[in-house]
């Protein structure tokens, strides 16, 4: 859970081992042997929830995440941890860059955890799900799913299996966006019974009063395995 009380949670009917995993890692350097000058200063905000259970008589690894939002840029801080608000546009731009870096570092860390399973077992069963706060085909999603250079360890974004007009889990000022995803390892694709984004009754958040109670500003994304 971060300073605002935002985090991850899970409920299960089956036996499972659960733990939290730090959500940041070192930033990739440009020259071999260089010292990472960014990652060591990035503070973990919303650790990943890791769950290990058994499916189809084999281990199943599930990662639940809630990545840094596109808005609410991280501000610069003093050595004592006090936030320094931007004073002009280029400092505001710096804040946007810090937000982008943080989300990409979180994505890189998640991919590092996924690859650790594939290193042990090329047929590892893996599910990554949650609020990515990033749309399809974004750099963050591409970092996690992997590239075509490594097809055997790619993760499948199940949202791409449903009609485009249904691919949204958040509405703001009339714009429909898909921020919530479920990614699965390829060996689970034949075991998918259904995948749904329950957005039929989703409301436009720009028209919601701050004091109005509602269950969530995002639509539930549901995967059912055989």
N, C-alpha and C positions, 0 to 999 in steps of 0.2 A: 504494500500500500504506500502511495506517495504522500507528500505533505498535504494534498487536498483530500485525502481519503479515498482516492481512486486506485483500484487494484484488480485482482483476479480472484475468482472463486470457482469451486467445482462441487457437484453433488453426484454420487454414484450409488447404484444398487448392487454393484459387484465388488469383489475384493480388489483393492488397488493400493499401490504405494504412491504417496504424494509428497512433493517437496517444492521449495522455491529455488529458482536458479537466477543468478545475477544476470541482468539484461544488457550489460555493456561489455565491450572488449576493446583491445587496442585498435587504433586507427591504422589502416594500411599505409605503409610508407612508400615513397616514390622511388627511392634508391635503396638497393639491397644494403643492409647493414646500418641504415639510418635509425635514429632513435625516434620513436613515436612522440610527437610533441603535442598531441591533442587528446588521445584516448585516456591518458592517465589523469586528466583533469575533468573528464566527463563523469558525473555522479550518477550512479544507478538510481532510477526513479520508480519503475514498476516492474519488479522482478517477474520472470515467467513462472507460471505454475506448471510443474512437471508431474505427469501421472503415468505410471507404468502398470499395466494390467495384462490379461491374457485374452486373446481373440483367435478363434480357429486353432486352438492348441499351440499358439505361438505368442511371444511377447508383442504387445502393442504399446507404442510410446505416443503420448498425447501431450502437446504443448499448448497452453492457453496464454494469450498475450493481450495486452492493451498498450499499443505503441503511442508515443508522443503525438499529440494532435497537431494538425497543420497550423492552427492558430495558437495564441498564447505563447509567443516566442520566448525562449529562455533569455533572460537578461544577464548581462555581465555582472560579476560579483566581486566584492572586495575579498582580500585574503581571509577576512573574518566571516565571510558568507553573506554579507549584506548586499542586496540587489541594487544595481545602478541603472536606473531608467534611461532609455535612449534620449539624447539631447537634440538630435538632428536626424535627417533622413539616412545618412550613411551609417550612423549607429543603429538605426532601425533596420537597415539592410544587414548589418552584422548579426542582429538578433535572428533574422530569418535564416541566415546561413547556419547559425548555431543550432536552430531547430532542425534543419535538414540534416546536418551532421549527426545529431543525436539519433534521429530516426534511422539513418543508414547504419550507424554503429549498432543499434538494437537489432536491425535486420541481419547484419553480419554475425552477431553473436548467436542468433537463432540458427542461422545456416551452419555455424560451427558445431552446434549441438546436434543438428541433423546429420551432418557428415560423420560425426563420431560414431553414430549408429551404423551408417553404411560402411564404415571402415571395418567394423566387426562382422557385419552381415549385409551383403549386397541386396538381400531380400528383406531387409528390416521393414516392419509395418509401422508407419509413422503418420500421425495426424497433427496438423498445426491449425489452430482456429482462434478466432477472437476478433477484437476490434483493431484492425491494422491502421485505421485513420489514414488510409491511402487507397486510391482507386486501382482498378485493374491496370496492368501493364506499366505501373509506376516503377521507378528505380528500386524502391523498397520491396515491392512484390517480386520483381525480377531477381533481386539479391537472394531472396529466400527460396524461390522456386527452382533456381539454377538455370543455366543456359543450355542451348542445344549442344554445346561441346561435351556435356556430360549427361547424355540422355538416360543412362541407367540409374542416376540418382536424382532425377528431376522429381519435383512434386507437382501434382495436378491441381489446378485451381478449379474447383467444381462449379463455380459461378459461370464459367465459360461453357458449361453443358446445358444451360437453360436459355430461353429466348432473351434477346437483348432488352426488350421492353420490360422484362421482369427483374433485370439486374440492378436493383437499388435497395439500399437499406437505411437511407437517410434522405430527408427532404429539407431544403432550406431555400427560402425565397423562390419556391417553385422548381428549383433544380433538384433532380433526382440523382443521388450519388451512391456508389457502392463502396462502403468502407469496411464491411464485415465479410470475412472470407473463411472458407474451410479448404485447406490444402491437404492432399493425401499422397502417399507414396504410390507408385504405379501398380504395385502388386495388389493394392486394395481396390483398384478401379473396377474389377470384375465382381466385386462383392458389394457394390453400392446398390441398395434397394431403392432409395429415393434421396433427392436433395431438393430442399425448398427454401425460399426466402419469404417469410411470412409478412409481407409488406402491404397487404390489402387494406388494413386500417391505419397505416402509418400517417401521422400528421406532419404538416409543415411546421418545423420548429421555429421559424421566424414569426409565426402567428400564435405561439404558445406563451401564455403569461408565466412569468417567473414563479409566481405563487401557485400555479395550477399543478395539481398532482397527476402524474402519469407514470406508467410502469417503466418506460424507457424511451429515449429519443431515437433509438436504433431498432430496426426490425430484427426479430430472431432469425437465425440461419440454422437450418436443421438437416443433419445427415443421419440416414438410417442404413445400417449395414445388414446384410442377410444373416 
